[in-house]
Structure formats: C-alpha cells, structure tokens
Amino acid sequence: MQLSRVVQYVFFFALLLLAGYMVWLIMQPFVTALALSLIIVTICHPLYMQIKKRVPRQNKSIAAFLTTFLVLLVIIIPVILLSSLVVREIVTFYQDLDAGNLSLQSGITTIEARIQAFVPNFKIDLNEQIKQTAQWLTGSLGAIFKGTLSTIFIFFISLIGSFYFFRDGRDFLQVLIKASPLPDREDQAILQRLAKAIRAVATGTVLVALIQGSLVAIGFTIFGVDRAILWGSIAALGALMPGLGTTIVTAPAIVYLFYVGELFSAFGLLIWSMLIVGLVDNLIGPYLIGRGNNLHPFIVLISVLGGIALFGPIGFIIGPVIVTLFLVLLEIYNQYVVQDKSIDEAVKIKL
C-alpha cells in the first residue's frame, strides 16, 4: 500500500513537471510582455482604485479599460516614440561621423592643434575614438532597440495583460496565495512588501532618471545642441551614477559651447542645468527616492544596463524591478528562515 502511494506521488509530480514545462514553452515568447504588464499594474494600481471609485457602480471592467488607456497615452506611446527617435539619432550620428559631417570633429581638431603648439608630440585622436564609440552604439544599441514590429507586439500584449490584471488581479493573487504552502496572511505580507519595493524603485530612482534625461534633452534643444535626444538618453543613464549624474553630459556640452563662442547658449544651458535639472535632483528626487527605496544606485545602474541588454528598451524598468524582487526575497529569507521569524514579522520591519 505504501509503495502504491509512492508510485502515485511520483507519477503526479512527473506529470506536473511535464505540464509545467510545456506551459513554460507556451508562455516563454510572452514573458517580457507579461512582466511589463505586472510592473505596470503594480505601479498604477492606486490609480486604478481611484478611477474605480468614480466610475458607475464601481465597474471593474470600465475602470480597468480607462486605466489601461491612460497607461497607453502616458507611458507606452511615449516609450515607443522615444525608442524610435533614439535609434534614429544613433544611426544618423554614426553616419555623420563616418562622412565627417559633424562640426564637433572640426572643433576637436582645433583643440588638438592648439595643444600641439605647446606639446608638439601630443596626439589623442579623439575623432577616431568617438567614431569607434558611435560604431559600438550603432551595433549594440541598434540591436537592443530591435524590430519595431516585435516591440509594438510586446506592448500590445502587455496592454491586454494590464487590462486583465487590473480587472482580475485580485483573483489571480488569491489563486497563488491558496497554492502557496505558507499561511495566507504571510503570503499577503510578502506581496505587500514586494509591491512597495517595486513602486519605490520605479517611481523613485528610475522615474527621476527619466525626468532628468528628458529635461536635459529639452535644454539641449532650446540652446541648440545637436543630437538632443541621444544625449538626453545618455544623461538618463548618467543620472543613475552616484556622484556624476547628468553632468556627465551637460558639463562637456557647456564647456564646448563656451569654447566655440556660443556664450548665450552656454550660459543658458548652465542655468538650465543648475536650476531646472538640479531642481528635480535636489527636491523631487529625494522625495520620490525616500519613499521606501533602499536599492543602491550602483545596483540600479547595473540592473538598468543589464535589463536593456536582455529585454530591450523596457529593460530600463524591468531590470531594476527584477533585482529589487530578488533582494526583497533575500531579505525575507534571511529573517524568516535564518533568524526563524514569521514572515509577517519580517515584512513589518521593512514596511
């Protein structure tokens, strides 16, 4: 009788693993879209709840549709347009470098000539270095922002997923909670901790970096700096670097404008960088980042770059969220398993 029971368990779990593997194969092409849906719903769920209170009879379908439509207008469409513009600027930047059509190249040559007047053997060949960097960007980032059709398809699936997760998300969570071997109260505590961490990293570090990068691009456009969108994208990555921030882009641009005699543009960009971009960094940034985000800036930077390389443009947000999820689970494991506390107690410490 005991042997029969063992055979039953082996057969059941073998069948379960086989079915799970087949489900994974079916879902694998849509993992990125589903991950994006979950992140969107987690971040925007408070908005969904506010909309739900105001629709007739608090209809979940109407509220989910309106929230998803707002996400499309405010997040999805701008991301797609920005990605296309960044790719276009990367390609044209490299083409102009290859053809020698950039005024930057003549300025660099002039700088080299003036330095050589004092140090005859001095040669840094910045043109070639910039060209090689642009070539790498064209090859690497061009592959990252790949396939406009496939990118649109991912966003389309993520929008459909967002609608159903908004509307039926609580039902899906109840299925997971019931399937978990942990007590229901502790499952809910874990989910609350994860949701708070995801909102913190998304609306804190990443959102601040995107706002700063956008403001840098606007400033470059106003004061006549070429490739404003490309430099704004680089500034957004620079904003994730502690101690450097957007100055990694704005400082060289200001120096160059002073050097070529564009004093009005140089002073204007300097004031813009200090007041407008700095306002976000010094006022809005600490407010958003301080809302529960304890992810180290260096980890955020690495997770953003790795996320972009793995998932494409949307990896800018998916990467940090996945790392945050992993670190939160490690924290809970350390307090629940190693220190032998209940998960509810461990999570309350962080909440």
Summary of the structure (lengths in Angstrom):
residues: 351
radius of gyration: 25.0
end to end distance: 49.1
largest distance: 95.3
contacts: 1057
relative contact order: 0.09
helix: 85%
strand: 0%
